[in-house]
């Protein structure tokens, strides 16, 4: 393929993937925003504070619809420990949450059809429960280091807010916070999928990844250490499947990629020990292979129909796919450019250094707790500088206390 063909084909593949995913992805984000304000998260933590099988099952059931990636799930897992959760529920939550979510389930259906869309939450639920039960039988309560507990912060509870307040929070969470959390990996996934569709000949996939004996271990080796979110993995897997790789092998990447990566491996190994880490990685590997083989068996038994592993976009009006793709593109672009154009207060009443604020979850936690402080009018959090700027008549002691009660430390810069 010459350079001219490449320039003409690649944008078309990017646009195709966007149109296929966007309607379902935007709907999934909206549902996730509604869940964010409807589910009383303090009650969720309470139900997961025991170490029996019911707590493991609840942790998996709660984790399946939540659209949290591996980055966001670690501080939440640390918060579970602070609430008294045992290792079993923590591991169950760590596996079931990043592997799927309402947004990725709908996007999987839109691009990869019903078979893989159903398999993702079923596998996440099974793997979460299976791992949690094994860990409960093996050991007792998890002991997480102080640094992990600090990352947890508090979990916002919106049950007391008015309908209009809940609507605003849901929309912001769906189309600002979730977009911010997933934009980078979603763009990488779409571009990688388009590159595969454009540059990799179908014969290469058929010759080298057409066999399960090669494709399965290859997807395991690539997926387990790689960081890719549940939605970002979809276009990559779709491109490989369309080129000739089996749906089961594609599922292994869809599952193992988001389920774990070097960061979560380090977290589990460092906080729970090598034995728990072996169970964690081992069960993900085994469940990925089992469900991959099962999916291929179902697909072959059904006669390898394209409808089982192909998106149903022809059922939606073309204007919906186009408008959704444009809307998603605008949201993704704004996520990347808004740090340079967003409002930065020049005259803040308070300007604080919070050195252990490390991620978007930390940012949202601090914003949530400070907006509830009396006389706080505006909160601006700069993650890169690790600074919190507060406008309003609130006393410094009130603001500092709120931040420290959330598990973070405010540095005294007067020393």
N, C-alpha and C positions, 0 to 999 in steps of 0.2 A: 504494500500500500504506500503510494507516494504521499508527499507532504500535503498536496492539495486535497486528496481524498480524505486524509486524516482530519484536516481542518473542517471539512464539510460533514464528516461522519460523527466526530466526537461530540459537537454541540447537540446534534440530533439525539444521540444516545443519552446525554445528560437530561435533555428535555423530556424524552420518553420516560425515564425513571422518575422524574419529578411528577409528571402527569399521573403515572400509575400509583404513586405513593401518597401524593398530597391530600386528596379528599379524605382518605382513611386516617392519615396522620393527624390532620387538623381536627377531625372528629375525636380521635383518641386523646389529643391534648385537651380538648374541651371537657370530655368525660373525666379526665384526670384532675382537672381544675375543680369540677363539681365534687369529686371524691375528697379532694383536699379540704374542702370546707364542710362537707356533710358528715365525715367520719370523725367522731371525737377521739383524737389521738391519745389523749391521756387515758381513756378507757382501754385503748388498744394495748398500751404499755402495761396496764394492770393485768390484763388477761394473759400476757406473755411472761409474767414474772415467776412462774413456777417451772419446774424441770421435768414434768411428766409428759407422756405422749400427747395429751390434749394440747399442751402448750406448744409442742413442736408442730402439731397439725395446724393450730391457729396461726403460728408464725408463718407457715408456708401459705396458708390461705390469705393472710393479710399481704404477704409479699408479692403474690402473683399479679394483682392488678396495679400495684404501685409502680409508677414510671421513674424509678431511681436507678442510676447507673452505679458501677462499682465504686466510683468516687464518693457519691452521695450516701451509699448504703453503709460505709464503714463508720462514720460518726453516728448514724442511727443505731447501728449494732452496739456501739459503745454506750449509747444512751440506754439501750435495753439492759445492759449489764448494771448500769447505775440504778435501774429500777428493780434489780434483783433477779434478772433472767439468768438461766443456766446456759451452759455451752450448747446443749441440744437446740433450744429455740433460736439462739443466736446464729448457729450454723445453718439452721433451716431457713432463717430469714436472709442470711447472706447469699444463699444459693437461689432461692425462689424469686427474690426481688429483681436482681439485675438481668436475669435471663429472659424476662418478659415483662409485660405491662399492657394496659389497655391500649396505649398508643401503638406499641409494636405488634400487638395481636391484630389490630385492624389493618395496619400497614402490611403485615405479612399476608393477610387475606387479599389485600388489594394487588399485591405483586406476585405472590407465590401460591395463591389458591387455598382451598379449605383444609387440605390434608396437613400441611405444615402449620397453618394457623391454629388448628385444633391441637396438634402435637406439642407446640411450644408450651402452653400453660399446663397441659397434662404432665409433660416431662418435668417442668419446673416444680409442680406440686409433688410429684412422686419422688424426685431427687431430694427436695427439701426435707420431706418427712423421713425418707430412708436414711439420709445423713444424720438428721437430728436424733433419731432413735438409736442409731449406732453410737453416736457420741455420748448420749445419755447413759447408755449401758457401759461405756468405756470409762467415763470420768464424771466428776462433779461440776461444781460451779466454776465458771470462767473467771479468771482474774486478769483484768485489763490494766495496762499501765496508766499512770496519771496523765500522760500526754494524750492517750486515746480518749480517756474520759472527758478531758477538757474540750476535745473536738466535738463532743456530743451536743453540748449546749442544752437548751430547752426545746420542747416540742410545742409549737403553737396550737392552741385550742380555740377554734372560731365558733364554738357552739353558742356563745352568748351574744353574738353580733346580729344586727338587723339583716333583713333580706337583701337590701341594697348594698350593705357593707360586704356581705358574703359574695354577692355577685361580682363586685369590684375585685375582691380578693381572688375569687376563682378565675376571673378573666386574666388578671395579672399573673397568677401562678401558671395558667395554661399557656398564655401567649407571650410571656416575658421570661419568667423564671425557667420554665421547662425548655423554652427555645434556647435560652442562654446556656443551660446545662448540656443540651444535646447538639447545638448548632455545629460545633467544630467536627464532631464525630459523624454527624449526619452528612455534612458536606464531603468529608473524606470518603465516607462510604459510597455516596453517589458518584463522586469523581473516580474512585477506584473501580466501581462497577462499570462505568462508561469506558474506562481504559481497557478493562478486560473484554468488553463487548466489541471495542474498536480494534484492538491490536492482537488479541489472542485468537488464532484460528481454531475453529471447532475441532479440527483434526488433532490438535495438541491435547485438548481436554479429553477427547475420546480415546486417544492412544495412551495417555499417561494417567488420567484421573477417571477413566471410564470403568476401571476395575475397582471393586470395593476393597480388595487387598492392598491397593496403593492409595486410593482416595481416603479411606477411613483414617489410617494412621497419619496421612499428610494433613488432614483437617484438624486432627487432634494436636499435632505438633505445632501447627500455625495458630490454632485457636486458643489453647490454654495460656501461653505467655502473653498473647497479644491483647492490647486494650482496644476494645470496640464495644460500643453501646448496642442495646438490643435493636434499636431502629437503624443504626449505622451499618449493622451486619447484613441487613436485608438486601440492599442492592448488590452487594458483593456476591452473596450466595445465589441470588437470582441470575446474575450474569454467568456464573459458573454452571448452573443447572441448564440454562438456555443454550450453553455451548456444548452440553453433552454429559456433564457430571450427574450422577444419580441424585434424586431428591434426598435419600438417606444421608449421603455424604454432605450435601448442602446443609441438612439439618444439624449435623455434628458441628459444623462451623457456626451456625446460628445459635447453638446452645453453648458449646464450650467457650466460644469467643467472649460473649458477655458474662458468662458464669464466673470467670476468674481471669486474672492477669497477674503480672509480677507484683503489683501493689497489694492486691488482696492476699496473694500467697505470702508475702512478707508480713502482712498484718496478722493473719491466722497463725503462721509459724512463730512469730515473735511474741504473741500474746497468749496462745493456747498450747504451744509446744509442737514438737515434730510429730508426735503420734496423732494428734488431732489433725494436723496439716495433711498427713498421709491419708487419713480417712476422708478429709475434705476433697483433696485432689483425686483420690482413687475413686470415690463414688461418682464424681462428675465425669471422669473418664469412662467408667463402666456404664453409667446411665446414657451417656452420649452414644456409645457404641450399640447398646441394646435398642434404644429408640431409633437410631439410624438404620439398623438392620430391619427393625419392625416396619418402619416407613417404606423401605424398599420392597419388603415382602408384600405389603398391602398394595403398593403401586403396581408391582408386577402381576399379582393375583388379579387385580382389576383390569389388566390388559394395558397397562402403561398409558392411561388416558391423560391427555394434556390438561383437561379441565381440573384434575385433582391438584396439579402443581402450577397452574396458570391463573393470573389475576382476572377478575371478572369486570375489568373496566369497560368492556363493550356494553355492559348493562347500564352504565351511567351515561348521562348526556355529555357530549364533548365539551360543552361550555363549562360544566362543573369541574372537569379535570383541568381545563385551561385556567379558569379563574382561581382554582385552588392552588395550582402550581405557581401562578403569579403571586398570590397572597403569601404562600410559604416562602417564596424567594425574597419577598420584601421583608418578612419577619427575620429570615436568616441574615440578610444584609444589614438590617438595623442592629441585630445582635452584635455584629462585628464592628460597626462604625459608631454605635452610640457611646462607647467609652470616650471617644474624642469629641463628641458633640453634646454629650449630656451636661446637665447643669452642675456646675461646681460652685458652691457658695464661697464668696470671697470674705464675707464677714460672719464668721461663725462664733456663737457665744461660747462653745466648747470645742476643743480640738484635742482628741485623745489618741494615744498610741496603744494599740492592742496587738502585741507581738505574736500571740498564738492564734490569730485569726488567719486561717489558711485556705479556705475554699468557699464556694458559693453557699454551701449549707451554713457555714459560719456566718457569712454575710446576712443571710435571711434570718437566722436565729437572732442576731444582734438587732436587726431592723425590727423584728417582731416584738422583742422585749422592750426596746426603747420607745416605740410608738405607743406603748401602753403606760409610759411614765407621764405623770401629770406635768403640764406646761411644756412638753416637748412638741414643737411645731413641725420640725423637719429633721430627718436623719439622712446623712450622706456617708456611705461606707466606701472607702477606697481600698480594695484588696491588695493592689500592688504595693501601696505605701503602708498598708496595715494601719490605717488611721480611720477614726470615727469622728465625724463632725456633726454637732448637734446645734440646731437653732431653736431658740425659745427661752422661756424664763425658768426652766428647770435648774435646780441646784446641781452643782458638780457632784456632790456626795450622792444624790439620788441616781444620777446617771451611772456613776462608777459602781454603785451597789447593784444596780440592775444588770450591768455587764458581768460583774463578778459572780452574781447569783446564777447567771447562765453558764458559768463554768470557764470564763475567760479572765485574763489578767490585764489590768490597765497599768501601764508603766508610769512611774512618777518622773517626769522629765525635768523637774526642778532640781533634782539631785546632781 
